[in-house]
Amino acid sequence: MKKGFTLIELLIYVALTSAVVVAFISFSLTMFQARSKAAVHQEINANARFAMEYITDAIRGSSGVNLGGSTFSSDPGVLELSMADVAKNPTVIELTADNGQIQITEGATGPIIVMPTLVSVTNLQFTNLTGNGRVENVRVQMTLQYSGTDSAEYATSQTYQTAVSVRR
């Protein structure tokens, strides 16, 4: 009796092993891509949250909205705030360029860039929601796009909005 494998047994073994290896590699690549996409969404969400909090705090801390220096309901919008602190008066919130970064200029100081270069703002709009009441209300709407890669696979954008009241 001969010991060993026949050619057919050997081919079946190689085919099964190859199928398992290909499935494992495919699964690993899919998991890597999903992780990368999740990281892109996390980057956009973290930057949006930080920018919205910064803008919200500036609006709430202001003494009013300068309607003459602000650009409402258009992209890119500009919001000029009157501040009680003379060193921060006026505070201007705008984009560095169309489809750029959000910058905040407080008084005579230089502008502060609120976001890193991996994320760009493709839409920044301020809407004056102030009615007949004494409290000034502003809606902030921005669309952020991930610009950290040229790959269309990771190109994503997300729109965020909030409404803020000036607290005097």
C-alpha positions in Angstrom: 0.0 0.0 0.0 1.4 3.4 -1.0 1.5 6.2 1.5 0.9 9.9 0.4 -1.6 12.1 -1.4 -3.1 11.7 -4.8 -2.9 14.5 -7.2 -6.7 15.2 -6.8 -6.4 15.3 -3.0 -3.4 17.7 -3.3 -5.4 20.0 -5.7 -8.4 20.1 -3.4 -6.2 20.9 -0.4 -4.5 23.8 -2.3 -7.8 25.1 -3.6 -9.4 25.1 -0.1 -6.3 26.8 1.4 -6.3 29.4 -1.3 -10.0 30.2 -0.8 -9.5 30.7 2.9 -6.5 32.9 2.4 -8.3 35.0 -0.3 -11.3 35.4 2.0 -9.2 36.5 4.9 -7.3 39.0 2.8 -10.6 40.4 1.4 -12.1 40.6 4.9 -9.0 42.4 6.2 -9.0 45.0 3.3 -12.7 45.6 3.8 -12.1 46.2 7.6 -9.2 48.6 6.8 -11.3 50.6 4.4 -14.2 50.8 6.9 -11.9 51.9 9.6 -10.4 54.6 7.3 -13.9 55.9 6.4 -15.0 56.0 10.0 -11.8 58.0 10.8 -12.7 60.5 8.1 -16.3 60.9 9.5 -14.8 61.2 13.0 -12.4 63.9 11.8 -15.3 65.9 10.2 -17.5 65.5 13.3 -14.8 66.6 15.7 -13.9 69.7 13.7 -17.6 70.6 13.3 -18.2 70.2 17.0 -15.2 72.4 17.9 -16.0 75.1 15.3 -19.7 75.2 16.3 -18.8 75.5 20.0 -16.3 78.2 19.3 -18.8 80.2 17.2 -21.6 79.6 19.7 -19.5 80.8 22.6 -18.6 84.0 20.7 -22.2 84.8 19.8 -23.4 84.1 23.3 -20.6 86.2 24.8 -21.3 89.2 22.5 -23.3 92.2 23.3 -25.0 92.2 19.9 -24.8 91.5 16.2 -23.5 94.3 13.9 -26.0 94.0 11.1 -24.0 96.4 8.9 -20.8 94.4 9.0 -22.5 91.0 8.6 -23.4 89.1 5.5 -26.6 87.0 6.0 -28.1 84.1 4.0 -25.3 83.8 1.5 -22.1 81.8 1.1 -19.6 82.7 2.4 -21.3 84.5 5.2 -19.7 87.0 7.6 -20.8 87.6 11.1 -19.6 90.7 13.0 -20.3 90.8 16.7 -20.1 93.7 19.1 -18.2 92.7 22.2 -18.2 94.4 25.7 -14.4 93.7 25.9 -12.8 96.5 23.9 -9.8 94.3 23.0 -12.2 91.9 21.3 -14.5 94.5 19.6 -15.5 93.7 16.9 -15.3 90.0 16.6 -15.6 88.8 13.0 -16.3 85.2 12.0 -15.7 84.4 8.3 -13.9 82.1 5.9 -10.2 82.5 4.9 -11.3 82.0 1.3 -14.3 80.4 -0.4 -14.1 76.7 0.5 -11.4 77.5 3.1 -11.1 77.5 6.8 -13.1 79.4 9.4 -11.3 82.3 11.0 -12.2 84.5 13.9 -10.7 87.9 14.3 -11.1 89.5 17.7 -10.5 93.2 17.6 -7.1 94.3 16.3 -5.5 90.9 16.9 -4.7 88.6 13.9 -7.2 86.0 12.8 -7.4 82.7 14.6 -7.9 79.6 12.3 -10.5 77.4 13.9 -9.9 74.2 11.9 -7.0 72.2 10.6 -6.3 71.9 6.9 -7.7 68.3 6.6 -11.2 69.7 6.7 -12.5 72.6 4.6 -15.7 74.6 4.9 -17.6 74.5 1.6 -20.6 76.5 2.9 -20.8 79.0 5.8 -24.0 80.9 6.2 -25.4 83.0 9.0 -29.1 83.8 9.1 -30.6 86.5 11.2 -33.5 84.9 13.1 -34.2 87.9 15.2 -37.9 88.7 15.2 -39.7 91.6 16.9 -38.3 90.6 20.3 -35.3 92.1 22.0 -33.1 89.0 21.9 -30.9 88.6 18.8 -30.9 85.1 17.3 -28.5 83.8 14.6 -28.6 80.5 12.8 -25.2 79.1 11.8 -25.0 76.6 9.0 -21.8 75.1 7.6 -20.9 72.2 5.3 -17.6 70.6 6.0 -15.7 68.4 3.5 -12.7 66.1 4.1 -9.8 67.3 2.1 -7.0 65.1 3.5 -6.9 62.8 0.5 -7.4 62.9 -3.3 -9.2 59.6 -3.2 -12.9 59.8 -4.2 -13.5 56.9 -1.9 -12.9 59.0 1.2 -14.5 62.2 -0.2 -17.4 63.1 2.1 -19.1 66.2 3.4 -21.6 66.8 6.1 -23.8 69.8 6.9 -24.4 71.1 10.4 -26.5 73.9 11.8 -27.5 75.4 15.1 -29.3 78.5 16.3 -27.8 80.8 19.0 -29.1 83.7 21.0 -27.1 86.6 22.2 -26.9 86.7 26.0 -26.6 90.2 27.2 
